[in-house]
Structures are given as C-alpha cells and as structure tokens.
Amino acid sequence: FKRIGVAPSADVLVVEDDHATQSMLVEQLTELGFRPRTADDGTKAVASVDERLPQAVVLDLMLPHLDGFQVLEHLRARRNGHDVPVVVYTAMDLTADDRKRLNGGVVEVITKGAGDVHHVVSCVRRALARRTRAEARERG
C-alpha cells in the first residue's frame, strides 16, 4: 500500500443488501487492510455518508428504501462527495437511461455474476490509489 500511495486503513462504505455478498466484500477489504463499514439499505447508506464521508464506496443499485441512484446523488451533493470513488456492483441490467443517471459518477460498473468480489475490491484499490496520487500532485 505504501508503494502505491494508498493508506492501508482507508474507510470504504459497502452498500449491499445481500448479506452473503456484503460479507464477502467486507472480508476481502479487511484482508487488504481497509476499514469497511456497511449499509444494507439506501436509508442507512445516506445516514452513514452523513455521519462520515467515506474514502470509497461499493454500491449496489437495487436497494430497499432508497435505490443506489439516490444514494449516489446524495453522496455527490455532499461537500467533497464528487471526490469519492464509487464502484457499482449490481445485478441490475442497466439501460441507457440508467447509465445517464450514473453520469460518469462512478469508477466502474460491475455486473454481479460477470465480475467477482475480487474484481470489485481490485477496482476500489486502484481508484483509491489514483485518488491518493492526484491529491499528492495537488499538494505539490
């Protein structure tokens, strides 16, 4: 992690209502030294973002209460929320309109089944590394 410039204790919010998938994501992120926290519905995700802005988010789009699109809109409306890398991990077949709603606001969209948990975690790690390098360049 030091070599690629990522703090090993980065705070990652996992927004997933399927508890088996959520557990696998948390396990993989924890093994890599991240500090995952979880939300199993959209309302809890919004509350978690309001409590403390995460450094990255893994986001399912099909959630109870508020959907992932609404969670993403809430995150992006927060101060510095546009800087948070988001990896969408969903079983939803995205339409062209859905992709417009994401509006480039995510690092990658991974379809459940086509992409495994390891791929999601890898995307989070790369996104955090890019963000850390960009912040270092800004500081000079």
Disulfide bonds with the S-S distance in Angstrom:
none
